[in-house]
Amino acid sequence: MASDTLGTTLTRHVFEQQKGHPQATGELTGILNQIALASKIMSRKVNRAGLADVLGYTGEENVQGEEVRRLDELANDVFIAAFDHLGHFCVMASEEVDDAIPIPDQYQCGHYSIAFDPLDGSSNIDANVSVGTIFAIHHKVSSGPRGENQDLLQCGTELVAAGYVVYGSSTMLVLSTGRGVDGFTLDPEIGEFLLSHPGIRIPERGKIYSCNEGNYPYWSEGVRRYIDYIKTPDKESGRPYSTRYIGSMVADIHRTLLYGGIFMYPADTKKNPDKAAPKLRLLYECSPMAFLLENAGGAASTGRGRVLEVTPEGLHQRVPFFGGSLLNVRELEEFVERYDAK
């Protein structure tokens, strides 16, 4: 942590950025401070998970067909409660809820929408593996007094802000409002997020690849050939690459953002040849992570184009995702273009 940033809290940092935009209303500043508050609550809940009887399953499934863990449910409740009453949002979407979440009638609607994954990587929580929260914020575009689905179903190119919180050995909030990427580490002694990683820039190329290689047989030929290529020894190009895979998108992207390389979640096309079956959701996983990677100098692709340019067709739409260092992602796209049919 640089000495000149030790006293810079998230609140101060956002406020100072706001001063550079005379047209700013302060609403986005309030949103980010509320995200920070909810993240502090979740940081404590995650750290006490083994003591507070919140591990294990609820016995229900979410819209994704995944078993809901108690901590998933708790995280969802925490973030909805943090967002629904302050007048900042017009509508919300969560991984854990089938439909858009309206702002209760008794509360004022604001000028933004938010989509979030309240607890990414929760399948690892019982093993004490890092988990996190992902969020994506858009301007309200509908004309009515309340929010609508169209306020959520916007391309990533229209994002106002996005970020994630990783609950690990320390709790860290990584954020972009479209002008670079900054990281803030929670100091538990004073209860504040302090600017610890200003101006994060991902290396142009990295030597780490991250994917669930157990699904290799189900991937397209282009993706499989790329994996074979980066595992083939070549001293001049620094291959083979090292493999690291945590199974929590927040944790894997966080490492990739800091160290460089590529994180991959391809479609399992061989499992269902008629319809690709990617796992990651566009609105509240892929799009915000792509926004962060691009603002840090990296790239994020579906294999055939920018993730940020994908037009959302549903709240829980899934897309293939390849994100990380610019040259790594471009190399992957070359393999897909060469070997996979259009």
N, C-alpha and C positions, 0 to 999 in steps of 0.2 A: 504494500500500500504506500503510495507516494506521500511524503510528508506534507506537501501543500494541499492534499485533498483529505487529510485526516478529519477536518472539521466540517466537511461538506456532506450534509444529510441529503437524503432523497428530496425532501420538501424544499430545501434551499436550492438544490440543483434545478429542480423543475421550475421554481419561481424565477430563478435567474434567467433560464431559457425563455420563460414567458415574457420577461421584460424586453426581450429583443423583438417581440411581436406586438406592437401597440394595439392591434385589432383583437388580441386574445381576450376572452371573457373570464378566464380563470376556471372555467368548468372542467377542462381537461386536467388541470392541476388538482382539483378536488377529486377527480376520478382516480388518478394515480396514487394520491394519498390514501384513498379508501381501499385500493388494491393492496397497498402496503400494510394497512391495518389488518385486513383479512388474512394476509400472508403471515403476519406475526402470530395471529391466533392459530393458524394451521401449523406453523412451525412448532409451537408448543404442543399441539395435539399429536403431531407425528412423533415428536421426541418422547412423549409419554405413552405412546400407543401400546406398548407391552404391559404398562401398569394400569391402564384405564379401561380395560376390557372393550377395546374397539377393534381388535383384530378379528379375522375370520369373516364369514359370509352372512348376509342377511337372509339368504334363501330365495332371493328374487333375481331376475335378469333385467338388464337395461335394454335400451332400444337396439344396441349393438349385438344382443344375444349373449352378452357376457355376464357372468355371475357378479352380482353387486356385493362388494365388501362393505363392512360397517364403516370403515374410514372413508370410502367413496361417498357414502350417503351423508356422513358428517361434513365432509368437505363441501359437497354440493349445497347443503343447508347454510354453511358459513358464508359462502360467497354470494348466494342469493340474498341472504339477510343483509349483507354489506352493500348490495347494489340496488335494491328495489325501492328504497324510500327517500333517497336524497335528492331526487329530481334531476339526476344527470343522464339517465338512460330512458329510452322510449320502449325498448324491448330487449330481451336477453335470450341466449341459447346455451344449453349445457349438454355435454356428452351424456349426462345421466338422465336427460328428460326428452321424451319423444318429440314434442312440439315446441314451438317458440314459447318463451315464458313472458307473459304480459306483466307490465307494471300494475300493481293493484290500483283499483279505481280511486282509492282515497289519497293516492300520492300523485304528485306532479310528474309529468313526463319531461325528459330532457332532450338534448339535441344529438345524442349518440346512441349507438347500439353496441352490445358486447356479446361475443361468443367465447366460451371458455371450457377448458377441460379441468375440472376442479382438482383431480388427483391422478395425473398421468403416471403410469408405471406401477399402479397399486397392486398388481399381481405379485410384485416383489416385496411388498411391505412386511410380510411375515418373516422374511429373511433379512430384514434390516438393510435393504438396498435403497439407495437414493431414489426418491420420487419427486414429483413436482406439480406445479400448476402452470397452465398456458392460457394466455388471453389475447384477444384480437378486438380492436375498437374501430368502428366506422362512424362517419357522420350519418345522421338521420336523413333519408332521401324521400321518404313518403310525405304526402301533403296533409294527411289527417292529423288530428290532435294526439292520437296514440300511435304507437309503433306498429309496424307490419312486417311480414316475412321479408319483403324486399329490402328493408333496412339491414337485414342480416345477410341476405344473398347477394353480396357484392364481391367483385374481384379483389384480390389482394393488392392490386395496384392502387386501390382507393383507401387502403388502410390509413388511419390517422396515427395509430400507435399500436404496438404489440410487444409482447415480452413473455417471460417465464420466470418462475421462482423454483429453485432447486433446494429441496430439503435434504441436506447431506451432512457431512462433518461440520459444515456451517450452512446457514441459510443465506442464499444469494438471489437477488432479484436482478435480472438482465432486461434492459428496456431500450426501445428505440421509438422515437417520434418522427422518424424519417430523416434525421440529421445525425447519423452515426449511431453507435451502440455503446451503452455504458452499463457497468455492473456495480451493484451496491450490496455490501455484506452486512447482515444484521449483527449488530453488537448487542448481545443479550444483557450486558450490564446496564446499558442506558436505554435499551429498547428502541434503537434507531437504526435504519439502514444508512450506512455510510458509503460514500463513493470510494470504491476500492479498485475498480478496473475502468478508468476513464478511456474513452476512445478505443474500444476493442477493435482490432483488425485481425482477421483470419489470415494465416499464411497463404500465399498464392498457390502453393502446392504442399500437400502433406503426405506422410508415409504411413498413415494409419487408415484402414478401412473397417467399417462397422456395419455388420448385418447379421441376420439369423441364417447362418450358412447351412443349417439343417434343411432349409427349404430350397437349396440349390437345384435339385432335380426338377422343380416345378417352374423355374424361371425361364424366360425367353432365351433364345440362343445368344442374342447380343449381350445380355446381362451375364450369362454363364461364361462366355468368351472373355468378357472384361475381367471377371473374377479370376479366371485362369491366367490372364495376362499379368495382373498385378501380383500374382503368387509365383510367377516365373522369375528365377534369379537373373539379374542383369546389373552388374556393378555400376555401369555408367549411369543408369537411370535410378539407381537406388532401390531396385526391386530385389527380393520380394518385400511387399509392404507388411507391416505388422497388423494383426487383427485384434480389435477390442470391441466387445459387445456386451452391454449391460442389460438391455431389454427394457429400459425406461427411456423414452424418446428425449425427455428433458435432460437426463444425465448424459446420454450419448451425444446429443447436439451440443451440450455445454462443453464437453471435452473436445469435440470437433471444432467448435468456435475458437477455443483457446490454442489448440495444438495443430489444427489443420488436418486435412485428409477428407474422407467422404463417408457419410452415413447413408445407408441404402435400405429402403423397404420396397422392393419390386412387387409387381402384381404376380400372383401365383397362377400364371396362365395355363400351366399344364394340368392343374387340378380341375379346371373347368375351361376347356379350350374354347367354348363358345362365348365366354364372358370372363374377362380378367377380373381377379378378385383381390384388389389391394386391401390393406388393412387400415391405413392411417386416414383420418378424416380431414377434409380440406379446410373447413372454416375455422376450426379451433385447434388444429395441430399443424397441418402442412403450411397453410397460408401465413400464420404468424411466424413460424420458424423460418420460412423463406424470406419474409420481410426482414428479420434480424440478420440472416446470413448475407443478403444482398447489401444491407446497410453497413455491414462489416467488411465489404469487399469480396464476398464469396458469391455463390450461386446456388440455386435450387431449381430442380427440373423434374418433370414427369418422365423424363427420358426422351421426350419429343418437343419440349418447350418449357417456358417459364411456368412454375407453379403459380406465381402471382397473376398470370394472365388466364388461368382457368376460370370459366364462368360457372359459378355454383348453381346447381339445379335442385338441391335439397339440403336441408340442415345437416344431415349426417352423410353427405356424399363422400366417397372414398377415392383416393387417387394414389398412383405410385409416387414414390418420393426418393429423390437422390439429391442430397444437399451437402455442401461443404466448401472446400477450397475451389476457386474458380477453374484452375487447370484440371483438377481431378474430375469435376463435373462435366466439363467440356469433353474430356477424354471418354467418359462413359457414354455421352450422347453420340460420339463418333461410332462407337461399337454398336449401339442400338440402330443407328441409321444404316450401318453397313450390313448387318446381319438379320434384322427383324423386318418382316413384311409390313408395309404401310397399313 
